Structures are given as structure tokens and as C-alpha cells.
Amino acid sequence: MEKLEMLYEGKAKKVYATADPEKFIVSYKDDATALNGKKKGTIAGKGEINNRMTNYLMQKLEDAGVPTHFVEELNGRETVVKKVTIVPLEVIVRNVAAGSFSKRYGVEEGTVLKAPSLEYSYKCDALDDPLINDYHILAIGLATREELDTIAKYAFAVNEYLKNFLKAYNVDLIDFKLEFGKTSDGTIVLADEISPDTCRFWDSITHEKLDKDRFRRDMGGVEEAYQEMMKRILGE
């Protein structure tokens, strides 16, 4: 399948049309951003790692009953996906307090939460992706009640699967961001990516951070952390 015109370029990916109107090609970049785009840089090899890890995990999730946009991996950086209309929400699931959650609520980072937390941010760069609740989402018309219920169900299913899956690799799933899209017939599917860009991964024993926090916080060892996650999950 060949790329045609570029339809969209985001912070981490480019999206291209194909000859099939129901399929796109996503190409992953090495560009890195944080703090809603205020911090920018490059993480060598990130695009390939995120592409391959996302595709592997999405196929696992498909087998576990969570529908995704994944169709076919073309090469290290490019993947064919179903054409979807993205629901303009960042869907965030948290198992352990970290990052903005710790700052917002005064909960010490590393505190295991008594139950997984689900929150939504409105995907809008101009507004800095503000937190938004169900009532706001329904009032603005970003999603229907049925769509929100489906998204929440899938988000918690992804959490349960990934937590258990990653435990075998001595990785704790601290929190993560998902995005969902609607296919042409209105079906809700998991879209975007699942990677060190969108998840907080900590080593189960040392609590070493194996994700984009190393870039956000100028901790160093960013490329090595991404490579370590690739090695643990894909054996490479």
C-alpha cells in the first residue's frame, strides 16, 4: 500500500491518505514534545520503537477483545490503520499517583491509588488540553453517553490487560493516555498509540522511569529508556 498526500502532521506522527478511502498510513517521527508542546527535542529511534511497540500491543489487545485501528505494519516507522474520526478527548487512566495528578491533588508521587482513576482532557492545544468531565463532554457534544460508556469500558479493559502483561517484564504501569476514534460506521475503536510517549512505565524493582518523563524532566538516558522497553517487550 502506498502513501498519497499527507493529510495531517502532529507532534509525533504524520498521517497519509491511501488509494483505499477507509485506510490511512501513519508514519512515526523522532520528534519529541512535552508540556503541551512548550518543550521540543528529538529522541533518536523513538519513531520506530513507538510504532512497533504500539502495533504489537494493539494486536494483543485485539485478541483480548478491545477493537483497534491497527491493520498492518508496513515497516519500522509506517503502519496502515483504519480511517477514523478521532474523538477529541485524551482518556487518562492512573494506577499510581504521578505527574500532574500528584501536583493537582497533593498526593505524593509513587502512591498506589486505591482504585484506578479515569479522567478526560479536551484535546485542544489552544486551551492547553484542559480537564473535562462527562457533563461538559455531553453539553459540548464531544461524545454521546453511549460513546463515553464504551470508551470507559475499553479504557479499563486496556488497563487490566496491560498491567498484567507488563508485570511479566518487571514493568509497572503507572498511568497512560489513550485516544479513541470512530470508524465510518460509527464503531468506537482504540486509536493513536501505546508507547513510552503515552505511558508511564517504571521498573517494578528499582522504580526507574522507562518513559518520556526522562525527557520532560531532563533526567538523561531517554533513548536508553525507550530501547529498554523495546528490549523487554519485543526482545530486541
Secondary structure as UniProt FT lines:
FT   STRAND          6..9
FT   STRAND          13..17
FT   TURN            21..22
FT   STRAND          23..28
FT   STRAND          31..34
FT   TURN            35..38
FT   STRAND          39..42
FT   TURN            44..45
FT   HELIX           46..63
FT   TURN            64..65
FT   STRAND          70..73
FT   STRAND          78..82
FT   STRAND          85..86
FT   STRAND          89..96
FT   HELIX           99..105
FT   TURN            109..110
FT   STRAND          112..122
FT   HELIX           125..127
FT   STRAND          131..132
FT   HELIX           134..140
FT   HELIX           145..167
FT   TURN            168..170
FT   STRAND          171..182
FT   TURN            184..185
FT   STRAND          188..191
FT   TURN            196..198
FT   STRAND          199..203
FT   TURN            204..206
FT   HELIX           213..216
FT   TURN            217..218
FT   HELIX           222..234
//
